[in-house]
Amino acid sequence: MNSWLDSYLKDPRSAWSAHEPTQARPWDRAAVAHLHRRAAFGASPDQISKDLKVSPKVAVDRLIKGSETAPDGMTAAEFAKFFDRIEARLGLDGPLRRIQGLWIQRMANSPRPALEWLTLFWHNHFATSDVKVQNTGLMVAQIATLRRHAFGPFGELLDSIAKDPAMLVWLDAAANRRTKPNENFAREVMELFTLGRGNYTEKDIQEAARAYTGWFVVQDRFAFLEQQHDTGTKTVLGQTGPFTGEQIHQILLKQPASGQFLAKKLIKHYVSEAETFPEPLLQPLADVFRDTHGSTEAVVRTILESRLFHDPACRYRRVKSPVEFAVGICRMLDMADPMPPPELIADSTSAMGQGLYAPPSVAGWDGGAAWIDTTRLVARTNLSLAICSTTGPMSGKIKLENWAKKAGTTSPEATADALADTLLGDSAKPQFRQELRMLAKSSPADLRPVVARILTDPSFQLA
């Protein structure tokens, strides 16, 4: 058993009760940075200062709702419409790396980074790849669906994504005929989307597959062909009736296993990939899922406001994904506008093992330690050094003088400290901080070597 979780197992419900700052667990810059790092790619110094003045509960609420304006002054609504239009236009015939770069640009600039963070989670949960779909327009539309329903009732998201044309093509279910039900589609809905292995039978899959018959993709749109739908009686997970696909989803989400399955996935995304959370710790979140009729927002709020999440022992237990790593650099260093060329960043995240719109399988990316093998670490280092370079297409985007003004620092050494606070939080040990100060003192006119040293340090790979 993991020692830091032991105390919470004595009273699992208290683990997810609201965090109240204490002298031992203060609401300080490290705590605020932890919240942003885990739920929204990271925060700039002024964002951290702003949330430091309010309670953890208010900070979480701000994060989920997002800001009213983007860095360039557009309102949040205008920002969303602007990117929606460009993505839809590019998706018609644009190359994959262009739509990858556009989503990265959206994440880096978004006034609602927590929404993009959760959309990225759903992209991995409902993993679909353009490598097979071969239609960037359908892929862009799928991400738009995930974004629209990200914080909403999970049942509505499931209904929408199960009818998503890219998903149906991906799972070979674009023509689901009454005479040949697609069992693969029904299997993935149960195994990967709602219940997890061991919580259904082969007979459940066979019967559920009949409920999805009549679901087709016609001219890149979902279509229900009534004459191809099996209207007969089906028995799924102990319930019998002439079920439709949507009714199958209702049956699945009423199973106790569905709440635990989603809780486990969200904990992995927000808390830790390294630990195995025992069932008693999952159950309170599963109860929230049940009691709120599948509200993803309610579960996420419970996690982010909890005692367990704000335990200092919870920090730095996740390896940053490549997209998280790259977008976090842009957001924490205020490089959103202007930012390094998004398509080049997309190329870099692909080299690190995470090409957006192209997960490796229906199970998504492995994550965790798989992100930092030797080859992928080299790709991370290359991106970091390119951003901090004085030459090349990624250079010139770090405006450290402006960054220092926002951070309120008045000397190179103080700026080095602020960079450590923002980028590393309390993982920056005294000896390392002293090294950064000495580096800043030796080159006070150019602190890019300080940034490069931080970005390439092993501690920056963790969230």
FIROTI-596740 format. One record per residue: residue in three letters; z, x, y of N, C-alpha, C, O, CB in turn. Coordinates in steps of 0.1 Angstrom, whole numbers, plus 5000, padded with zeros to 4 digits. Each point is the difference from the previous one (the first is absolute). Glycine has a CB too. Layout:
REM FIROTI-596740
AlaZXYZXYZXYZXYZXY...
REM end
This chain:
REM FIROTI-596740
Met500050084988500049925012500050095012500650105001500649714987Asn498150145023499950085012501349985008500449885002497150094999Ser503250145002501349995006500049925013501049925003499650294987Trp498449805018500049935013499949844998500449935010498650275001Leu500649764978499949854997501249954993500249884999497450145000Asp503250074996501249954991500949915008500349894994499650324994Ser500449825024500949915007499549865003500749905000500250315010Tyr497849784991499449875003499949914987500049885001498650235017Leu501449964971500049924987501349924998500149914992498350264998Lys502749885017501349934998499949865007500749914996500550315004Asp498049775010499849875007498650005005499750025012502749964995Pro496649984985498650015003499649925013499150045008500449994968Arg501249855026499649925011500450075013499349985011501049814975Ser500850285014500450075012499050115004499950045012502549914983Ala496950104995499050115003498949955010499550075008500950024969Trp499349785022498949945008500649925012499249935007499350064973Ser502850025022500649935011499750085013499650124999502249794987Ala498350035026499550065012500950135003501250004999498049785010His500150324995500650135004500749995013499549955010498850174977Glu503049925013500750015013500450145002500750064992500249715005Pro498550295014500350145003501550045001500849925005497050085007Thr502550114982501450055000500050155005498950055002501849794979Gln500450225020500150145004499350084989499450105004502749865010Ala498150004974499450084989498549984999499250084995503049914993Arg497449895016498649964999499549955014499849885001500450074974Pro499750135035499749965013498649955002499150054993502650115015Trp498049765002498749965004499550115010500149975012500349784984Asp499150364999499650115009498550024998499349934994503050185004Arg497250005009498650024999499550024986498849964997501450155026Ala500649964969499550024986499949874993499149984992502050245008Ala499849685002499949874994498849925004499449944992503150075006Val497350005015498849925006498750064995499149934996502350015024Ala498650194980498850074995499749974985498949984996501550205020His500749814976499949964986499349864999499149984991502950165003Leu498549775014499449864999498550005003499349944993502949975014His497450165004498650005003499250084990498849964997501850025027Arg500050134971499250084990499749924988499050014994502250205015Arg499849714986499949934988499249865001499549954990502650165003Ala497849845019499449875002498849995009499449905001502850014994Ala497550205012498950005010499450135003499650025012501649784997Phe498850294982499350135001500850105008499750125000498249774998Gly503150075010500850095009499949965014499149915004500450274980Ala501349875024500149965014500050125010500550114996500849694997Ser498250185019500150105010501450005006500849914998496750065007Pro502850145003501450015006500449885008501149955000498650295000Asp499349705008500449895009500249874992500949925003497850185015Gln500649894971500349884991501450014993500749914999496850074997Ile502850155000501350024994501149975011501049934996498150244988Ser500749885028501049975010500249855003501149965003498350275007Lys499549704990500149865003500849934989500849915003496950105008Asp502150024976500749934990501450054998500849934994497050044995Leu502550145016501350065000501049915008501250004998497950234999Lys500349705013500949925009500349864994500849925006498150205013Val500549844970500349874994500550024986500250114995497949795018Ser502349984981500650014986498950024990498849985003503049875004Pro498650194981499050024989499249874998498850004997502650174992Lys499349715011499349874998498949985010498949954997503349964993Val498150115023499149985010498850104999498949965002502949965013Ala498550204981499050104998499049964989498850025001502850165007Val499049774981499149954989499149895005498949994997502950084986Asp498849845024499349885005498850055009498949944999503249925000Arg498250235010499050065009498850064992498949985002502850065016Leu498750034971499150074992499049904993498850025000502950174997Ile498949714997499249904993499149925010498849974996503050014986Lys498749985029499249935010499050085007498949955004503049904999Gly498450284999499150095006500149995016500849925005497750064975Ser500850115026500050005015499049905005499149964993501650295007Glu499549725013499049915007498750075004499049935001503049945007Thr498150264993498850075005499750124991501050064995499449865028Ala498450124976499650134994500050115010500249985011498349894973Pro501450265011500150115009499050005011500350055011500550084970Asp498149815017498949995011500249895010499249985009499350134975Gly502649815014500349895009499549864995500349905006499650265012Met499249844972499649874994501249924995500950064994496850045000Thr502249775007501049924993499950014985498950044995501249805025Ala500950134973499950014985498949914995499350044990503250015009Ala497349835007499049914995498650065003499149994992502449815012Glu498350255008498750065004499750124990498950024996501449915028Phe500850154974499850124991499549954986499150064995502750065017Ala498949784982499649954987498549955000499350034991503149915005Lys497349985014498649955001499050115001498950004994502049795017Phe499450314997499150115003499750084986498850024997502150005027Phe500150014969499850074987499449914990499250044992502750115013Asp498549724995499449914990498549995002499250004990502949875010Arg497450135013498649995002499350134996498949994993501549865026Ile500250264984499350134996500050014985498950044995501850075027Glu500449864972500050024985499049904993499450044991503050025011Ala497549825003499149904994498550055002499249994991502549835014Arg498050245007498750055002499750124992498950014994501249905029Leu500850184976499850124993499949974985499250074992502050075025Gly499649764979500049974985498749954995499849994988502649965015Leu496750005006498849944995499150114993499449974989500749865029Asp499950294988499150104993500650145003499350104998498749755004Gly503250165002500650135004500450084988500449954990500449965031Pro499150234980500450084989501549994998500749975010497450194994Leu502449874984501449994997500950085009501049945005498450024972Arg500350165026500850085009500249955014501050025006498350184980Arg499749725018500149945014501149895000500849995009496850074995Ile502449864986501049895000501450064996501049955005497249884989Gln501850284998501350074998500550055013501249985003498150084974Gly499950015031500450055013500549895009500950025008497550174989Leu500949705003500349895010501449954996500849965009496849994994Trp502750034984501349954997501150105004501149965005497949914976Ile500750265017501050105004500250005015501150015005498250134976Gln499649845027500249995014500849885004500850005009497050114994Arg502049784990500849885002501450024997500949965008497149904986Met502450214995501450024997500650095011501249985003498350004972Ala499850125029500550105010500349945014500950045007497950144980Asn500449715016500149945013500749875001500349955010497650174995Ser502349824983500449864999501449985007500950084999497949904980Pro501349915029501349965005500949934989501149975003497850005020Arg500550014966500749954988499950094988499549974990500149805019Pro501050354992499950104989500649954988499650044989500450145027Ala501149744985500749954987499049914993500149994987502250035024Leu496949914996499049914993499050094993499649964989500749865029Glu499250284988499050094994500650074988499450024989499550025032Trp502450004980500750064989500149914988499850054989501550095028Leu499049744985500149904989498649964995499949984988502249935022Thr496950094998498749984996499550114990499349974990500249905032Leu500950254982499750114991500749994986499450034990500350125031Phe501549804980500749974987499249904992499850024988502450025023Trp497449854995499249904992498750054995499549964990501649865024His498350274994498750064995500350084987499150004992500150025032Asn501950034975500450074987500449904989499750024989501050195024His499949694991500549904991498849924994499949984988502350005024Phe496949984996498849934996498850105000498949975006502049805003Ala499350344985499050115001498649964996499849954989502150215006Thr497249865015498649974998499250115006500350055011500149704990Ser498550304992499350115005498549975003499449944992502250214995Asp498049915024498649985004499150084991498849984999501849985024Val500050144969499250084991499349914990498950034996502650165007Lys499149704993499449904991499449885008499049954997502650124985Val499249885028499549885007498750035007499149915001503350025002Gln497550195003498750045007499649905011498949975002500450144976Asn501749855029499749915012501250015010501049944999497749904986Thr501050255025501150025010500449885008501149995004498150244997Gly499849685000500449875007501049924993501049955006496750055003Leu502250004977501049934992501350075000501149945001497149974985Met501850225015501250085000500849985013501249985000497750194984Val500449835027500649985013500649865001501149985005497350185005Ala500949744984500549875000501349994992500949925003496749995000Gln502450164986501249994991501250065008501149944999497550084981Ile501350095027501150065007500449905011501249995003498050254992Ala499949705012500349905010500949884994500949955006496950115006Thr501849904976500849904993501450054997501049935002497049984987Leu502250225006501350054998500850015013501249975000497850164981Arg500449915029500650015013500549865005501149995005497550225001Arg500649704993500349865005501249944992500849935006496850045000His502550064982501149944992501150104997500949974992497449884998Ala501750275016500950114995501449965000500750024990497750145019Phe502149785002501449965001500349854996501149965000499150215018Gly498849764978500149864997500549974986500450094993497849875024Pro501749914980500449964986499150074990498850005001502049785007Phe499850284982499250084990499049914992498950044997503050125001Gly498549715000499149914994498749985007498949994994503149894997Glu498150115022498749985008499250134999498749994999502549855017Leu499450274984499350134999499350014986498850034999502850085017Leu499149854974499550004986498849914999499050044994503350024997Asp497849825014498949904999498850065007498949994995502749825005Ser498650255012498950055008499350124993498850014999502349915022Ile499750174974499550134994499349974987499150074996502750065016Ala498749774981499449964987498649955001499250004991503149965000Lys497549985021498649955003499250095009498949975004502049804994Asp499650355004499350105008498850054993500150054989502150015022Pro496649934995498850054993500150144995499550034989499249815025Ala501850254994500150144996500950014988499750084990500050005033Met501449854976500950004989499349954987500150064989501949915027Leu497249924986499449944988498950094995499850014988500749765021Val498850305000498950094995500750124993499650054990498949885029Trp502650124987500850114995500549984986499950094991500749975032Leu499849824974500649964987499049934991500449934991501850065020Asp496550024992498949944992500249854998499749954990500150274998Ala500749725023500249854999499249935010500449895004501950164988Ala496650005012499149945010499349884994499349925008500550305004Ala500249764975499349894994500949964988499750044989497950045018Asn503449844996501049964989499649864994500349905006501550235006Arg497549884977499449884994501049934990500850064994496950045009Arg502149774996500949924991499850054986501049994992498849815023Thr499050244981499850044986500450144998500050054988498149795011Lys502250245012500550144998501050035010499750075010498049994980Pro503549905009501150025010500250165001500050074990501149705005Asn499250275017500250145002501550034998500849985009497350045007Glu502350034972501450034997500550135008501250015003498449884974Asn499550205026500450125008500649965013501050055004497250084985Phe501249775018500549965013501449944999500950035007496749935000Ala502549954983501349934998501150114996501249995004497749804989Arg500750314999500950104996500550085012501250035002497749994976Glu500250025031500450085012500949925010500950055006497050084991Val501849745004500849915008501550014995500950005009497149854997Met502250144981501350004995500650145000501250025004498249794982Glu499950295009500550134998500250085013501150065001497849944977Leu500149995031500150095011500449935013500450065010497850074979Phe501649745012500249935012501349925001500649985011496950004991Thr503049974986501149905001501250034991501149995004497249855003Leu501450194980501150004991500450144994501150034998498249744996Gly499750315004500250134993499949994985500249884995501250195024Arg498450034974499950004986501249954993501250025005497350174997Gly501349744987501149954992500649875003500949954994499650285003Asn498949715014500549875004499049884998500149905006501250235011Tyr497749904974499049894997499550044986500250114995499249855029Thr499849954970499550024987498450005001499549965010502549944978Glu497450155001498549995000499549865001499049975006501050244980Lys500849705008499649865000500149955015499149925004501750044972Asp500250085031500149965014498850055008499449925008503150094991Ile497050114998498850055007498849924997499249965008501850274991Gln498849744988498849924995500049865007499049955004501050184974Glu501249815022500049865006499850015015499449915006502250024976Ala499050175025499950015014498650035004499549955010502850134992Ala497050004990498650035003499149875001499150005008501250224980Arg500049685004499349885000500249935014499149935005501150044970Ala500950055031500349935013499250065011499749945010502650014983Tyr497250185006499250065010498549984998499350045009502550134993Thr497849764988498649984998499549915011500749925006499550104969Gly498550015029499449935011500150095013499449965010501149824980Trp500350335010500150085011498850105000499950084991502749905009Phe496650025010498850085001499950075014500749965009498149894974Val500450255017499650065013498549975002499250054992502650145007Val497949745011498649965003499650055014500749955010499449854974Gln499050295017499550055013501250065008500249975012497949874989Asp502750244992501250075005501149915005500850045008497650134999Arg501649704988501149915004500649944987499349984990499649975032Phe502450014979500649934989499449864999499849945010502350204992Ala497649824985499549874998500749944988500150074990497749995021Phe502549814989500649934989498949914994499649915006502850105003Leu497150034979499049924993500749904990500450054989497950145014Glu501849695001500849914993499549984985500849984991499849905031Gln498150124977499549984986500350114991499949994988498349885022Gln502250254995500450114992501550024998500550094994497550025015His502849794996501450004999500549934987499649894997500650125028Asp500750054968500649944988501149915004501050045005498450164981Thr500449675013500949905004501149964990500849925002497449995013Gly501750164973500949964989501450055003500350065009497849964975Thr502849945007501450035000500350144997499450054990501149725004Lys500350305014500450144997501550014999500749925007497250175005Thr502650004980501450034999500350145004499550104993500849734989Val500450195029500250145006501550015003500649925007497150095002Leu503050094984501450035003500849874998501049985008498450205008Gly500349754973500849884997499749875007500649904997501150264998Gln497349855014499649885008498649954996499250094997502349985022Thr498349804980498849954995499349905010500749925006500250114970Gly497849985026499349915008498650055003499650114995502549835016Pro497149984996498650045002499950095013499449975010499849814980Phe501550335009500250095011498850065006499050034994503150024996Thr497949965024499050085007500650145002501150034997498049765015Gly500150304994500550145002501150005010501050074997496850014999Glu502249845014501149995010501349964993501150045003497249915016Gln501649954972501249954993500550114991501250004997497949765004Ile500150324993500450114992500950105009501050044995497049944990His501650045027500750095009501449945003501050075000496950005010Gln502249804992501349935002500950024988501250025001497749815014Ile500550164973500850024988500550144999501250034997497549804991Leu500550275015500350144999501250035010500950074997496749994996Leu502349895019500950045011501449934998500950035007497250005008Lys501949874976501349944997500850074989501149974997497949815010Gln500350324987500650084990501050095006499750075010498349914975Pro503250045010501050105005499450145001500450075009501449794982Ala497350174999499450135000499250045012499950115004500149874972Ser499449915031499250035011500750055012499650105007498949724985Gly502750135011500850055011500550144997500050085009500749694996Gln499750264983500450144997498850095001500250125004501649794981Phe497150055010498850095001499650035014499850125003499449784976Leu500850005030499750035014501150085007499750095008498949704993Ala502650184995501150085006499950154997500250085008501349714991Lys498250234988499950144995498950075008500150125004500749814973Lys498050015025498950065006500350035015499750105005498849784979Leu502250025023500350025014501150115002500050075010499449694994Ile501650244987501050115000499350144999500450095007501349754983Lys497450175001499350124998499250045013500050125003499849834972His499749965032499250035012501050035012499650095008498649764984Tyr502950085009500850025012501250094998500650055009498749724997Val501250244981501250074998499850134992500350115006500949674994Ser498350224988499950124992499149984988500149904993502250175014Glu496850034991499250004988500750084989499649994988498349995026Ala503150104989500650094991501049944991500150044988499550145029Glu501149714988501049944991499549884993499149935004502650155012Thr499049894973499849884993501149905004501250034996497650094984Phe500949785026501049905005500349904989499249934995500150105029Pro502049974971500349914989500049855004500049975012501450214979Glu498549744999499849865002501049945010499749915008499350074969Pro502350055021501049945010499750035014500449915009501350124973Leu497750085022499750035014498749935004499849975012501350254986Leu498049744992498849935003500349855003499349945008499450234978Gln502349785006500249855000500249945014499549905003501450134974Pro500050035031500249945013498749985008499949905007502450204993Leu496850004999498749995007499249894994499249935007500950315000Ala499949764979499349894993500549865004499249915001500450254980Asp501749835022500649885004499549965014499749885003502350174983Val497850055023499549975013498649954999499649915007501850275003Phe497849894981498649954998499949864995499249925005500250324989Arg501549724997500149874995500449905011499449895001501150204976Asp500649945029500649915010499249975012500149905007502150184985Thr496950025011499149985012498649964996499050015008502350165004His498549794975498849954995498950115001498849985004501849795003Gly499850354990499150124999499750065013498950065002500249834979Ser501850115029499750065013500150154999501150064998499849735014Thr498050284990500050145000500850065012500750094998497049914991Glu502249935022500750045012501550004998500750095004497449835010Ala502449984979501449994997500550114992501150055002498749705000Val499450294988500450114991500050135007500950084999498249794981Val499850155028499950135008501250015010500550105001497049894996Arg502849905010501150005010501350044993500850085005498049755009Thr501450114974501250024993500250154996501050065002498949714989Ile499050295005500050144996500250095013500950084999497549874982Leu500950025030500150095011501349985008500450095007497149904994Glu503249904998501249985006501250044992501249995005497849835008Ser500850224975501150014990500850135001499650105006499049774979Arg502650125009500950124999499350114992500150115003501949744999Leu497450114987499450104991498950075008499950134999500649734981Phe498650075027498950075007500550105010499450105002499249694994His502550175011500550085011501150114995500650075008498949745007Asp500650204972500950104995499350145002498850014996502249834986Pro499650265024499350135002499550064987499050075001502549965019Ala499149934969499650064987498649944996499450054991503049985002Cys497249865014498749944997498850075006498949984997502349815002Arg499150305011499050065007499350114992500650074992500649885029Tyr497550074982499250114994499949994985500150104993500650055026Arg499249734976499949984985498649944997499749964988502750005010Arg496750045012498649964997499150115005500250065010500449704993Val498450274989498950095004499049925008499549904996500850254984Lys499449905032499149935009498649994993499550104995501749975025Ser498249824980498649994995499150075010500450025012500049764976Pro498450265008499150075010499749925013500050065011499050054969Val500849765018499849925012501249995009499950015012498449854975Glu502950125007501250005007500250145007500550005011500549844972Phe498750275010500250135006499150025012500550045011500050054966Ala498249875022499150025011500249915012500150045011498350034972Val501849805014500349905011501350035006500149985013498549854975Gly502450215005501350035005499950125010500749995011500449934968Ile498150185019499850115009499549945013500550045011499150134970Cys499449755018499449945013501049925008500050015012497849994976Arg502949925005501049915007501250085005500449975012498849844973Met501350285008501250075004499750105011500950035009500149944969Leu497850085023499650105010499249935011499450075009500650114974Asp500049695018499349935010498550045001499450015011502749975002Met497350034975498550045000499249884997498850014995501850224998Ala499949655009499349884997498749995009499049964995503149934997Asp498150145021498949985009500050115010500849995009499349764988Pro499050355002499050024990500750064987501050065000497249975017Met501149954972500450054987499050094994498849995004502749814993Pro498850284994499050084993498949914994500449884997501350304998Pro497149865003499049914994500449934988500350064990498050095019Pro501849714991500549934989499350024987500650004989500149835027Glu498050194984499250024988500450134993500050014988498149855021Leu502250245000500450134994501449994994500350064990498350065027Ile502349804989501349974994499849934987500750034990500449965033Ala498049924977499749924987499650104989500449994989499049805024Asp499750304991499650104991501250084994500050034988497749995024Ser503250024997501250074996500949924991500550064990499450075032Thr500349754981500949924991499349984986500749994990500349895030Ser497750114980499350004987500250134992500249994988498149855022Ala501650274998500250134993501550014995500350074990497950035025Met502749834992501450004996500349914988501149994995499550075028Gly498449854974500149914988500149865003500249924991500950264999Gln498749785023500149865004498949965009500150005012502450014986Gly496449954996498849955007500249855002500049934990498550255001Leu501649775021500249865003498849934994498850055000502649995021Tyr498849834975499049924994499550064986499049954995500349975028Ala501450184972499550064988501150044991500150124996497949955016Pro503049854985501150044990499350034986499049954997502749915016Pro499050224980499350054987499949904989499250024991501750205015Ser500049684994499949904989500749875005500549995011499650204971Val499949715009500749885003501550015002500649925007497649964980Ala502350235008501550035002500250075013501250035004499149994972Gly498750015032500250075013500350154999499750064989501149725020Trp499750275001500450155000501350024994500949925001497850115020Asp501550084972501250044993501150025010501249954998497550154983Gly501149975030501050025010501050104996499950074989499749715019Gly501550235000501150094996499650155000499250055008501849764979Ala499450265002499850144999498550034998499550115003502749924987Ala497049875006498650024998499350035013498950065000501149794980Trp500650125031499450025013500050155004499250055008501449724999Ile500350314987500250135005499850114989500850094999500849825017Asp497350074976499650114991499450115009499849995012499949864968Thr500050275014499650115007498749975009500050045012501050114970Thr498049795012498849975007500249915012499550025011499250014968Arg502149875019500249905010500950055012499849975011500049854972Leu501150275013500850075011499250095009500250015012501749984972Val497150075010499150085008499249925010499850035011499950134969Ala499949725015499349905009500949965011499549985012499149944969Arg502750065017500949965010500250115010500049985012501249874972Thr498950285011500150115009498850025009500050025012501450094971Asn497449875011498750015007500049905012499550045011499350044968Leu501649805018500049905011500950035011499750005012499749834971Ser501850225013501050035010499650125009500149995012501749934972Leu497650185010499550115007498849975009499950055011501050104971Ala498349765013498849965008500449935012499550025011499249964969Ile502449935019500549925012500650105010499949975012500549834973Cys500250305010500750105009499150115005500550095007501749854981Ser496650065007499150115004499550005014500149895006499250114970Thr500350115029499450005014498549985000499449985010502450184996Thr497649844982498649974998499749904989500949974993498650275015Gly499349714992499649914990500149855004500649975011500250204973Pro498649745009499949865004501449935001500149895006497750114983Met503250055004501349935001500950065011501149955002498750004974Ser499850155030500950075010500149925013499149925003500350304986Gly501649825019500149945013500549875002500149945011498050194993Lys502449814985500649865001501550005002500549895004497650034982Ile502550195011501550005003500250045014499750115005500849954971Lys500149855032500450025014501550025001500749915003497349955005Leu502450264989501450034999500849995013501249985000498350164980Glu499849895031500649995013500449855002501149975005497650235004Asn500449714989500249865002501149954990500949925003496750055005Trp502350084979501049974990501450045004500949924998497350104984Ala501950105024501350055004500649925011501249975001498150264992Lys499849725016500549925011500649874995501149955004497250155011Lys501049844975500549874994501350034993500949915000496750004998Ala502550204996501250044992501150045009501250014996497450064985Gly501149965032501150035010500550144998501150035004499549744996Thr498550324995500550144999499550095012499049975006500950004968Thr500950135028499750095012499850144997499850095009501549755004Ser498750204974499750144996499350004987500149904992502050185020Pro497250034985499350014987500949984988499749944990498750215021Glu502849914990501049994989500449864998500249954989500650285015Ala499549705007500449864999498849914994500349914993501350125027Thr497250004984498949934994499950034985499749904993499150115029Ala501450114974500050034986501149924992499749944989499550295016Asp502049755002501049924994499649854999500249944989501550225020Ala497649795001499649865001498949984989499949894994500750105030Leu498550114974499049994990500649994986499649924992498850215023Ala502649954983500750004987500749864998500049954989500450305012Asp500249705010500749874999499049894996500349914992501450175025Thr497249924990499049904998499250014987499949904993499950095031Leu499850134972499250014988500850024988499549964989498850145025Leu502949954987500850034988501349934999500649984989498450245011Gly501549745011501349935000501150104996500050115003498949674992Asp502150164997501150094996499750084988500950064994500649775015Ser497250184987499650094989499850145005499950104992499149714995Ala500950205026499950135007501350085000500949965008497249955006Lys502150184978501250084999500250095012499050055006500949934969Pro501450065028500250095011499250135000499550045011502849864990Gln497650164988499250134999498549975004499450095007502250004975Phe497949805013498649975003499849975015499050035006500749894970Arg501350005029499949975014500050135009499350015010501849774985Gln499850315001500050135007498750074999499550065010503049964986Glu496949984993498650064998499049945010499250075006501349984970Leu499649815025499149935009500250045014499150015008500849804976Arg501450205020500350045014499550145003499450025011502749834988Met498150244992499550145002498550005001499450075008502550024979Leu497449835005498549995001499649945013499050055006500949924969Ala500849935030499749955013500350105012499250005009501349774982Lys500550305007500450105011499050115000499750065011502749894986Ser497050094992499050104999498649965006499250095003502150014977Ser498549775020498749955005500249885008499649894996499250204984Pro501949925031500449885008498949925006500149885002501950245003Ala496849944997498949935006499249924989499149925004500850265014Asp500349854970499249934989500949974988500350104993497650015015Leu502649774991500949974989499349944987500749954991501050005027Arg497050074982499349954988500550074987500049944989498050015026Pro502350184986500550074988501349944995500350004988498750215020Val501949735001501249934996499649884992500649974990500650125030Val497849834985499649884993499450044987500349934990499249955032Ala499750224977499450044987501050044990499949974989498150105024Arg503150004992501050044991500849884994500350004988500050215025Ile499949694995500749884996499149924990500449964989500950035033Leu497449994981499149924992499850064986499749934991499249985030Thr501250224978499750074988501350034992499950054989498050045021Asp503249874995501350024993500149904989499649885002501550225019Pro499549944968500249904989500749875004499849904995500250304989Ser501049825025500849885004499249895007500349895000501650265002Phe496949895004499249905007499249924990499549895004500450265016Gln500149894968499249924990500849884995499549914993499350305000Leu502549795011500949894995500349905011500150045012500950124972Ala499249725012500449895009501449954998500549915007497150034995
REM end
